[in-house]
């Protein structure tokens, strides 16, 4: 990528104005038959269904998928030939940006599991390496392919692809749902959050991603911590800042969305700002709110709109929107201001493929 401040706009120009972000994958394990109703949660698959882990690698945010990143990365050595598969599935569905499996992978979390500092840092690096290797494999398949679209529906199109290193919130590390409330207690302060994230951000940035994705940021204080870290650690790659909302007006903590977006607007190293892991019904108004504060590219990757039952640790069926309805919103989001679109929890490669096909800038894709 070029200069940090123009990196995203240059990339979007290469994508025809709108870039496609990948989707969420925690429930892919359940789709393949894993039972996650256990205190071990996804780690239970090591004991009961190790073959399923081979098929589901990358993790986005959300209660059933955050803990998965720690498990996946800590067991990557057992399945070296399979760990890029889901990244590859998304690339073959048309994603221009793939996000690493590091959302809830923190040095502190790994150390709590008994890993050394060196091992913990290596696992963070591995998350980026996996994604980069998947991109290279995809390019190899594009080179070998004769057409952009194969008989089995894969999109093999040589195009710019970015690897985004995911950084989840402090609340994601706590794994107590506070990433969806932003309530870290009255004693929480800026220095604590900066120091919590500092080494993790630096290790990820030095591991070779194209950008840092600060995701599911629940409050203004943590957004400020991320913005300051980029400056203090002299991070020389761009970043994006993505908030979540449960009312379509504010971020989940109740902090003003415009005030949170202003944090991104004030940083030259944050090149895009937006919303993730939020029901689709709120997105249109949130985009309009963001546009009042910034001219930076707006990114949108909502969840399916389904409700999550934290007590039962499962998604509530029939509470979200179908892929067809989800995709039908995308062009409107782009018309009102979004320039990066994708999916979060409960979206799949099928969702992303349909987004790709329905974007006017990708109109050469078969319908």
C-alpha positions in Angstrom: 0.0 0.0 0.0 1.0 3.6 -0.5 1.2 6.5 2.0 -0.8 5.8 5.1 -3.2 8.7 4.7 -4.1 7.8 1.1 -3.8 4.0 1.3 -7.5 3.3 1.6 -8.7 5.7 -1.0 -6.1 4.3 -3.4 -7.3 0.8 -2.7 -10.9 1.7 -3.1 -10.2 3.2 -6.5 -8.6 -0.1 -7.5 -11.8 -1.9 -6.4 -14.1 0.3 -8.4 -15.2 2.4 -5.5 -16.5 -0.3 -3.1 -14.5 -3.0 -1.4 -15.9 -6.3 -0.1 -14.9 -7.4 3.5 -15.2 -11.0 4.4 -17.8 -12.5 6.8 -18.1 -14.2 10.2 -17.3 -17.8 10.8 -17.9 -19.0 14.4 -21.2 -20.6 13.6 -19.5 -22.5 10.7 -18.3 -24.9 13.4 -21.9 -25.5 14.4 -23.0 -25.8 10.8 -20.5 -28.6 10.4 -21.9 -30.4 13.4 -19.9 -29.1 16.4 -21.7 -28.9 19.8 -20.5 -25.8 21.6 -22.8 -26.1 24.6 -20.0 -26.6 27.1 -17.9 -24.5 29.5 -14.9 -25.2 27.1 -17.0 -23.7 24.3 -15.2 -24.1 21.0 -12.2 -25.7 22.7 -14.5 -28.7 23.3 -14.0 -29.5 19.6 -10.4 -30.6 20.4 -11.8 -33.5 22.4 -14.9 -34.4 20.3 -14.6 -33.1 16.8 -11.0 -32.2 15.8 -11.9 -32.8 12.1 -14.3 -29.8 12.2 -11.5 -27.5 13.3 -9.7 -28.2 10.1 -12.5 -26.6 8.1 -13.1 -23.5 10.2 -10.2 -21.2 10.8 -10.8 -17.5 10.8 -12.8 -15.9 13.6 -14.7 -12.7 13.7 -16.3 -11.1 16.7 -19.3 -12.2 18.7 -19.9 -14.3 21.8 -19.6 -17.7 20.1 -16.6 -16.8 18.0 -14.4 -14.6 20.2 -13.0 -17.3 22.4 -12.5 -19.4 19.2 -9.5 -17.3 18.1 -7.5 -18.3 21.2 -8.3 -22.0 20.6 -7.6 -21.9 16.9 -4.3 -20.2 17.1 -3.0 -22.2 20.0 -3.7 -25.4 18.0 -2.5 -24.3 14.6 0.5 -26.5 14.6 -1.7 -29.6 14.7 -3.4 -28.8 11.3 -0.8 -26.8 9.3 -2.4 -27.7 5.9 -5.9 -26.6 6.7 -5.7 -23.3 8.5 -6.1 -21.0 5.5 -9.2 -22.8 4.2 -11.9 -20.4 5.4 -9.8 -17.3 4.4 -9.6 -19.0 1.0 -13.4 -19.6 0.9 -14.0 -15.9 1.4 -11.5 -14.9 -1.3 -13.2 -17.3 -3.7 -16.5 -15.7 -2.7 -15.2 -12.3 -3.8 -13.8 -10.7 -0.6 -11.2 -8.0 -1.1 -10.2 -7.9 2.6 -9.7 -10.9 4.8 -9.5 -10.4 8.6 -7.1 -12.4 10.7 -8.1 -14.8 13.5 -6.8 -12.5 16.2 -9.9 -10.8 17.4 -9.8 -12.2 20.9 -6.2 -13.4 20.8 -4.4 -11.4 23.4 -1.0 -12.0 25.0 -2.7 -11.9 28.4 -5.2 -14.5 27.3 -2.6 -16.8 26.0 -0.5 -16.5 29.1 -3.6 -17.3 31.2 -3.7 -20.6 29.2 -0.1 -21.3 30.2 1.7 -20.0 27.1 5.0 -18.0 27.5 5.3 -14.5 26.2 7.3 -15.7 23.3 4.8 -18.4 22.4 1.9 -15.9 22.8 3.6 -13.4 20.4 4.3 -16.1 17.9 0.7 -17.2 17.9 -0.3 -13.6 17.1 2.2 -13.6 14.2 0.8 -16.9 13.0 -2.7 -15.4 12.5 -1.3 -12.9 10.0 0.9 -15.6 8.3 -2.1 -17.8 7.8 -4.1 -15.1 6.0 -1.1 -14.0 3.9 -0.5 -17.6 2.8 -4.2 -18.0 1.9 -3.9 -14.9 -0.3 -0.9 -16.3 -2.1 -2.7 -19.6 -2.6 -5.6 -17.7 -4.0 -3.4 -15.8 -6.4 -1.9 -19.1 -7.6 -5.4 -20.4 -8.3 -6.2 -17.3 -10.2 -3.1 -17.7 -12.3 -4.0 -21.3 -13.0 -7.6 -20.6 -13.8 -8.8 -19.7 -17.3 -11.9 -17.7 -16.3 -12.9 -15.3 -13.5 -15.9 -17.5 -12.5 -15.7 -21.3 -12.3 -18.4 -23.9 -12.7 -18.4 -24.5 -9.0 -19.2 -20.9 -8.3 -15.7 -19.8 -7.2 -14.6 -16.3 -8.1 -11.0 -16.4 -9.4 -10.2 -12.9 -10.1 -6.7 -11.4 -9.8 -7.3 -8.3 -7.8 -5.8 -6.3 -4.9 -6.5 -8.1 -1.6 -5.7 -6.8 1.8 -5.0 -8.7 5.0 -6.4 -6.9 8.1 -5.0 -7.8 11.5 -8.0 -7.9 13.9 -7.7 -6.3 17.3 -10.8 -6.8 19.5 -11.7 -4.8 22.6 -10.7 -5.3 26.2 -14.2 -6.5 26.7 -13.6 -9.3 24.2 -10.6 -10.5 26.3 -12.8 -10.5 29.4 -15.3 -12.7 27.6 -18.1 -11.5 29.8 -20.2 -9.7 27.3 -18.8 -6.3 28.1 -17.7 -5.8 24.5 -21.5 -5.4 23.9 -22.0 -3.0 26.8 -18.8 -1.1 26.9 -19.0 -1.1 30.7 -15.5 -1.6 32.1 -16.2 -0.1 35.5 -15.7 3.4 36.9 -12.0 2.7 37.6 -11.1 2.1 34.0 -8.7 4.6 32.4 -6.9 5.4 29.2 -3.5 4.3 30.4 -4.7 0.9 31.4 -6.3 0.3 28.0 -3.3 1.5 26.1 -1.0 -0.7 28.1 -3.3 -3.7 27.8 -3.3 -3.5 24.0 0.2 -2.0 23.4 2.4 -5.1 22.8 -0.3 -7.0 20.9 -0.9 -4.1 18.5 2.8 -3.7 17.9 3.4 -7.5 17.3 0.5 -7.7 14.9 1.6 -4.6 13.0 5.1 -5.9 12.6 3.8 -9.3 11.3 3.1 -8.1 7.8 -0.6 -7.2 7.5 -1.7 -4.4 5.3 -3.8 -2.7 8.0 -5.0 -3.0 11.5 -8.7 -3.6 12.1 -9.9 -2.3 15.5 -13.2 -4.1 15.7 -16.4 -4.0 17.8 -15.1 -1.0 19.8 -17.7 -0.4 22.5 -16.8 3.0 23.9 -15.1 6.3 23.2 -12.3 5.7 25.8 -11.1 2.6 24.0 -11.2 4.3 20.6 -9.0 7.0 22.1 -6.6 4.4 23.4 -6.3 2.8 20.0 -5.7 6.1 18.2 -3.0 7.1 20.7 -1.3 3.7 20.4 -0.9 4.2 16.7 1.0 7.4 17.4 3.0 6.3 20.4 4.2 3.1 18.9 4.8 4.7 15.5 2.7 2.1 13.7 3.5 2.6 10.0 0.5 0.8 8.5 -3.1 2.2 8.3 -5.9 1.2 10.6 -9.7 1.3 10.7 -11.9 1.8 13.7 -15.2 0.0 13.8 -17.9 0.5 16.5 -21.0 -1.5 17.4 -24.5 -0.2 18.3 -27.6 -1.8 19.8 -30.0 1.2 19.3 -29.0 2.6 15.9 -28.0 5.9 17.5 -25.1 5.5 19.9 -22.4 3.0 20.4 -23.2 0.1 22.8 -21.8 2.0 25.9 -24.2 4.8 25.3 -21.4 7.1 24.1 -22.3 9.4 21.2 -21.4 7.8 17.9 -20.4 11.2 16.4 -18.0 11.8 19.3 -16.5 8.3 18.7 -16.2 8.9 15.0 -14.5 12.2 15.8 -11.6 10.2 17.4 -11.0 8.5 14.0 -11.4 11.8 12.2 -8.6 13.3 14.3 -6.1 10.5 13.5 -4.2 10.5 10.2 -3.4 6.8 10.7 -7.0 5.8 10.9 -8.1 5.6 7.3 -11.7 4.3 7.6 -14.3 4.2 10.3 -17.6 2.5 10.6 -19.8 -0.2 12.2 -19.7 -3.9 12.6 -21.5 -6.6 14.6 -24.8 -4.6 14.5 -28.2 -5.5 13.2 -28.7 -4.5 9.5 -31.9 -2.5 10.4 -29.8 0.1 12.1 -27.1 0.6 9.5 -28.7 3.2 7.2 -29.1 5.8 10.0 -25.7 5.0 11.4 -24.0 5.7 8.1 -25.8 9.0 7.9 -24.7 9.9 11.4 -21.0 9.0 10.6 -21.1 11.1 7.4 -21.8 14.2 9.4 -18.5 13.9 11.2 -16.0 12.6 8.6 -15.2 12.3 5.0 -13.1 9.2 5.5 -14.3 6.0 3.9 -17.1 4.3 5.8 -17.0 0.6 6.5 -20.1 -1.5 7.2 -20.1 -5.2 8.2 -23.2 -6.0 10.2 -24.2 -9.3 11.8 -27.3 -11.1 10.5 -29.5 -9.3 13.0 -30.1 -12.5 15.0 -30.3 -12.3 18.8 -27.8 -14.1 21.0 -28.8 -15.8 24.2 -25.8 -15.4 26.4 -27.2 -17.7 29.1 -27.7 -20.6 26.7 -24.7 -19.6 24.6 -26.6 -19.9 21.3 -28.2 -17.7 18.6 -32.0 -17.4 18.6 -33.3 -18.8 15.4 -35.5 -16.8 13.1 -34.6 -13.5 14.8 -32.5 -12.1 12.0 -32.7 -11.5 8.3 -32.1 -13.9 5.4 -29.1 -13.6 3.1 -31.4 -12.4 0.4 -32.7 -9.5 2.6 -29.2 -8.8 3.9 -27.8 -8.4 0.4 -30.7 -6.3 -0.7 -29.7 -3.6 1.7 -26.1 -3.4 0.5 -26.5 -1.2 -2.5 -28.6 1.3 -0.5 -25.8 1.4 2.2 -23.4 2.2 -0.6 -25.6 4.9 -2.0 -25.9 6.7 1.3 -22.1 6.5 1.9 -20.6 3.1 2.7 -17.5 2.2 0.6 -16.5 -1.0 2.4 -19.1 -3.7 3.0 -19.2 -7.2 4.3 -20.6 -9.3 7.1 -20.0 -10.2 10.7 -21.5 -12.9 12.9 -23.8 -15.4 11.2 -22.9 -14.3 7.7 -21.1 -16.8 5.5 -19.2 -17.1 2.2 -22.6 -17.3 0.5 -23.5 -13.9 1.9 -20.3 -12.4 0.7 -20.6 -14.0 -2.8 -24.0 -12.5 -3.2 -22.7 -9.1 -2.0 -20.0 -9.2 -4.6 -22.3 -10.2 -7.4 -24.8 -7.5 -6.6 -22.4 -4.6 -6.4 -22.6 -2.5 -9.6 -18.8 -2.2 -9.7 -18.7 -6.0 -10.0 -21.5 -6.2 -12.5 -19.5 -8.5 -14.7 -20.2 -11.3 -12.2 -22.9 -13.7 -13.3 -26.3 -13.2 -11.6 
